[in-house]
Amino acid sequence: MKILVCTDGSLAAEQAALLVSQLGLSTGVEFTLLGVVDEHANPASLDASFDRMTSILGVAAPTLKRLVRKGDSYEQILAEAVEHPYDLVAVGVAGQHHGLLHFKVGSTTGKLARKLHTHFLVARNVPKKVGKVLICTGAEAPAVETLRVGGQMLAGLQAEVSVLHVMSQVSLKPDTIPEELVATAETAIARNTREGQHLQRAIQQLIQAGISAPIHPRLRHGLVVDEVLGEVREGKYDLMMVGAHYQPGQNRWLGILLDDVTDQLLNQAPCSVLII
């Protein structure tokens, strides 16, 4: 696996290294630290950040590559990811407005999420130990691959895991029974409804991917962004995983909707977001 971890020298940006280190991906991984500075800045200003991130990752300095690119953060990160194959690109931001992506968190991370053809990790408010993870899943076919890859990537975390499916009230059929509008994950599974079956399959797929911690099913009803953010805030999750990259066989219109949902989640979520 090859991972690109980005920094501008700020402590906020270094959260990416902290979160990656907790994923347990250091073994057998090729790390590249990418430092991005303004055109007229001294690249040496990144040395201290590179050293701290190397220490956080626990990787021997000779086995880790350091790169410096000058210019706009979005353009330089994208250029590096396009020119060289990476399995994961990680950036860190502070709150919703500072760090590597400066005051353009929503637009810049959103653009990277749409343009990057690899997995993308946005680290925000990273605790010393990630304790709760929320995995969001849809009912479409590409969710199978998302759960497989995402499950493998998160398997090293010793954290409480919940898998969430949002049942959109807009898409309900006219003959939908009222009980389905208020069903919990447990009742949906007990009644073997379509949503219950989906949650059961998702849990099994995550277990097969290597997640050993207990997995809690969650079912919410309403608009996707509102319900996902509501779950994140109410559950106080440290990390959220969503499947948002276009995949073969996926409806293009669905891909456009996912881009919009992802941009809103990246801009509004109080926690880190992993995009598969």
C-alpha positions as CSV (number, residue, x, y, z in Angstrom):
1,M,0.0,0.0,0.0
2,K,1.2,3.5,-0.8
3,I,-0.1,6.4,1.3
4,L,0.4,10.2,0.7
5,V,0.2,12.3,3.8
6,C,0.1,16.1,3.2
7,T,1.2,19.0,5.3
8,D,1.8,22.8,5.1
9,G,3.8,22.8,8.3
10,S,0.8,23.4,10.6
11,L,-0.1,21.3,13.6
12,A,-3.6,21.0,12.2
13,A,-2.3,19.4,9.0
14,E,-0.3,16.9,11.1
15,Q,-3.6,15.4,12.4
16,A,-3.5,13.3,9.1
17,A,-0.4,11.5,10.3
18,L,-2.0,10.9,13.8
19,L,-5.1,9.4,12.3
20,V,-3.2,7.2,9.8
21,S,-1.0,5.9,12.6
22,Q,-4.1,4.8,14.5
23,L,-5.4,2.9,11.5
24,G,-2.6,0.4,12.0
25,L,-1.5,0.7,8.4
26,S,2.2,1.3,9.0
27,T,3.4,-2.2,8.4
28,G,4.3,-2.8,4.8
29,V,3.2,0.6,3.7
30,E,5.2,3.1,1.6
31,F,4.7,6.6,3.0
32,T,5.3,9.8,1.1
33,L,5.0,13.1,3.0
34,L,4.0,15.9,0.8
35,G,4.7,19.4,2.0
36,V,3.0,22.3,0.2
37,V,4.2,25.9,0.5
38,D,3.6,29.2,-1.2
39,E,5.7,30.0,-4.3
40,H,8.1,32.2,-2.4
41,A,8.3,30.3,0.8
42,N,11.4,28.5,2.1
43,P,10.9,24.7,1.8
44,A,13.1,24.3,4.9
45,S,10.1,25.6,6.9
46,L,8.6,22.1,6.5
47,D,11.4,20.2,8.0
48,A,10.1,20.3,11.6
49,S,6.7,19.2,10.4
50,F,8.2,16.4,8.4
51,D,10.1,15.2,11.5
52,R,7.1,15.3,13.8
53,M,4.9,13.4,11.3
54,T,7.7,10.8,10.8
55,S,7.8,10.3,14.6
56,I,4.0,10.0,14.8
57,L,3.8,7.4,12.0
58,G,6.6,5.4,13.7
59,V,8.4,4.9,10.4
60,A,12.1,4.9,10.0
61,A,13.2,8.1,8.3
62,P,15.3,6.4,5.6
63,T,12.2,4.4,4.4
64,L,10.0,7.4,4.1
65,K,10.0,9.8,1.2
66,R,9.7,13.5,1.6
67,L,8.5,15.8,-1.2
68,V,7.9,19.6,-1.4
69,R,5.7,21.3,-4.0
70,K,5.0,25.0,-4.3
71,G,1.7,26.6,-5.2
72,D,-2.0,26.1,-4.4
73,S,-2.7,23.3,-1.9
74,Y,-5.5,21.7,-4.0
75,E,-3.6,21.9,-7.3
76,Q,-0.4,20.4,-5.8
77,I,-2.0,17.6,-3.9
78,L,-4.1,16.6,-6.9
79,A,-1.1,16.8,-9.2
80,E,1.0,14.5,-7.0
81,A,-1.8,12.0,-6.7
82,V,-2.4,12.0,-10.5
83,E,1.3,11.7,-11.4
84,H,1.9,8.9,-8.9
85,P,-0.4,6.0,-7.8
86,Y,-1.5,6.1,-4.2
87,D,-3.9,3.9,-2.3
88,L,-4.8,6.7,0.2
89,V,-4.4,10.4,0.3
90,A,-4.6,12.0,3.8
91,V,-4.9,15.7,4.8
92,G,-5.6,17.3,8.1
93,V,-7.7,20.3,8.9
94,A,-8.5,22.2,12.1
95,G,-12.2,22.6,12.8
96,Q,-13.8,23.6,9.6
97,H,-11.7,26.5,8.5
98,H,-7.9,26.2,9.1
99,G,-4.9,24.0,8.4
100,L,-3.5,22.8,5.2
101,L,-6.6,23.8,3.2
102,H,-6.8,27.2,4.9
103,F,-10.2,28.9,4.6
104,K,-11.5,26.8,1.7
105,V,-12.1,23.5,3.5
106,G,-15.5,22.8,2.0
107,S,-14.7,23.7,-1.5
108,T,-11.1,22.4,-1.6
109,T,-11.8,19.1,0.1
110,G,-14.9,18.7,-2.0
111,K,-12.9,19.2,-5.2
112,L,-10.3,16.8,-4.1
113,A,-13.0,14.2,-3.2
114,R,-14.5,14.6,-6.7
115,K,-11.2,14.6,-8.6
116,L,-9.1,12.0,-6.7
117,H,-9.5,8.5,-8.0
118,T,-8.3,7.0,-4.8
119,H,-9.4,6.8,-1.1
120,F,-9.3,10.1,0.6
121,L,-9.0,10.8,4.4
122,V,-9.8,14.2,5.9
123,A,-8.6,14.3,9.5
124,R,-10.3,16.7,11.9
125,N,-10.4,16.9,15.7
126,V,-8.5,13.6,15.9
127,P,-8.3,12.3,19.5
128,K,-5.4,10.4,21.0
129,K,-7.4,7.3,20.5
130,V,-10.2,6.9,18.0
131,G,-13.0,5.3,20.1
132,K,-16.1,5.4,17.8
133,V,-16.5,4.9,14.1
134,L,-19.6,5.3,11.9
135,I,-19.8,3.5,8.6
136,C,-22.4,4.9,6.3
137,T,-23.8,2.5,3.6
138,G,-26.4,2.8,0.9
139,A,-28.4,0.0,-0.7
140,E,-26.8,0.2,-4.1
141,A,-24.6,-2.5,-5.6
142,P,-21.3,-0.5,-5.2
143,A,-21.8,-0.5,-1.4
144,V,-20.4,-4.1,-1.4
145,E,-17.0,-2.9,-2.6
146,T,-17.1,0.1,-0.3
147,L,-17.7,-2.1,2.7
148,R,-15.0,-4.6,1.7
149,V,-12.3,-2.0,1.1
150,G,-13.3,0.3,3.9
151,G,-13.6,-2.6,6.3
152,Q,-10.1,-3.7,5.5
153,M,-8.8,-0.2,6.0
154,L,-10.5,0.2,9.4
155,A,-9.8,-3.3,10.7
156,G,-6.8,-2.2,12.6
157,L,-8.7,0.2,14.8
158,Q,-9.7,-0.9,18.2
159,A,-12.9,1.1,18.2
160,E,-16.7,0.8,18.6
161,V,-18.2,0.4,15.2
162,S,-21.7,1.4,14.0
163,V,-23.1,0.9,10.5
164,L,-25.8,3.4,9.4
165,H,-28.3,3.2,6.6
166,V,-30.6,6.2,6.0
167,M,-34.0,5.4,4.7
168,S,-35.1,8.3,2.6
169,Q,-38.8,9.2,3.1
170,V,-38.8,10.8,-0.4
171,S,-38.2,7.4,-2.0
172,L,-40.9,5.5,-0.1
173,K,-43.5,3.7,-2.2
174,P,-47.1,4.8,-1.9
175,D,-48.1,1.5,-0.3
176,T,-45.3,1.6,2.3
177,I,-46.6,0.7,5.7
178,P,-46.5,3.4,8.4
179,E,-44.4,1.2,10.7
180,E,-41.5,1.4,8.3
181,L,-41.3,5.2,8.7
182,V,-40.3,4.8,12.4
183,A,-38.6,1.4,12.3
184,T,-35.4,1.0,14.2
185,A,-32.5,-1.1,13.0
186,E,-33.4,-3.9,15.4
187,T,-37.1,-4.0,14.4
188,A,-36.1,-3.8,10.7
189,I,-33.8,-6.8,11.1
190,A,-36.4,-8.7,13.2
191,R,-39.0,-8.2,10.5
192,N,-36.6,-9.0,7.8
193,T,-37.4,-5.9,5.8
194,R,-35.4,-4.8,2.8
195,E,-33.5,-2.3,5.1
196,G,-33.0,-5.0,7.7
197,Q,-31.6,-7.4,5.2
198,H,-29.2,-4.7,3.9
199,L,-27.9,-3.9,7.4
200,Q,-27.4,-7.6,8.1
201,R,-25.4,-8.0,4.9
202,A,-23.4,-4.9,5.6
203,I,-22.4,-6.3,9.0
204,Q,-21.4,-9.6,7.6
205,Q,-19.3,-7.9,4.9
206,L,-17.5,-5.8,7.4
207,I,-16.8,-8.9,9.5
208,Q,-15.4,-10.7,6.4
209,A,-13.3,-7.6,5.7
210,G,-11.6,-8.0,9.1
211,I,-13.4,-5.9,11.6
212,S,-13.5,-7.9,14.9
213,A,-15.2,-5.4,17.2
214,P,-19.0,-5.7,17.7
215,I,-20.9,-3.8,15.0
216,H,-24.0,-2.0,15.9
217,P,-26.7,-1.5,13.2
218,R,-28.3,2.0,12.9
219,L,-31.3,3.0,10.8
220,R,-32.5,6.6,10.4
221,H,-35.3,8.2,8.3
222,G,-35.1,11.4,6.4
223,L,-32.7,13.4,4.3
224,V,-29.3,11.8,4.0
225,V,-27.1,14.7,5.0
226,D,-29.3,15.7,7.9
227,E,-29.5,12.2,9.3
228,V,-25.9,11.3,8.9
229,L,-24.8,14.5,10.6
230,G,-27.4,14.0,13.3
231,E,-26.0,10.5,14.0
232,V,-22.4,11.8,14.1
233,R,-23.2,14.5,16.6
234,E,-25.5,12.5,18.8
235,G,-23.2,9.5,18.8
236,K,-20.0,11.6,19.2
237,Y,-18.1,9.6,16.6
238,D,-14.4,10.3,16.0
239,L,-14.4,9.0,12.4
240,M,-17.0,8.6,9.7
241,M,-16.6,6.4,6.5
242,V,-18.7,7.1,3.4
243,G,-18.6,5.6,-0.1
244,A,-18.6,8.4,-2.6
245,H,-16.3,7.6,-5.5
246,Y,-17.8,6.7,-8.8
247,Q,-17.6,3.0,-9.5
248,P,-18.3,0.9,-12.6
249,G,-21.9,-0.1,-12.7
250,Q,-23.0,2.9,-10.7
251,N,-25.7,5.2,-12.0
252,R,-24.1,8.5,-13.1
253,W,-27.0,10.5,-11.6
254,L,-26.3,8.7,-8.3
255,G,-22.7,9.7,-8.6
256,I,-23.6,13.4,-8.9
257,L,-25.8,13.1,-5.8
258,L,-23.0,11.5,-3.9
259,D,-20.6,14.3,-4.9
260,D,-23.1,16.8,-3.4
261,V,-23.7,14.8,-0.2
262,T,-19.9,14.2,0.3
263,D,-19.2,17.9,-0.1
264,Q,-21.8,18.8,2.6
265,L,-20.5,16.1,4.9
266,L,-16.9,17.2,4.5
267,N,-17.8,20.8,5.2
268,Q,-20.2,20.2,8.2
269,A,-19.0,17.0,9.9
270,P,-17.2,17.7,13.3
271,C,-15.1,14.6,12.9
272,S,-12.7,13.0,10.5
273,V,-14.1,11.6,7.2
274,L,-12.8,8.6,5.2
275,I,-14.0,8.5,1.6
276,I,-13.8,5.2,-0.1
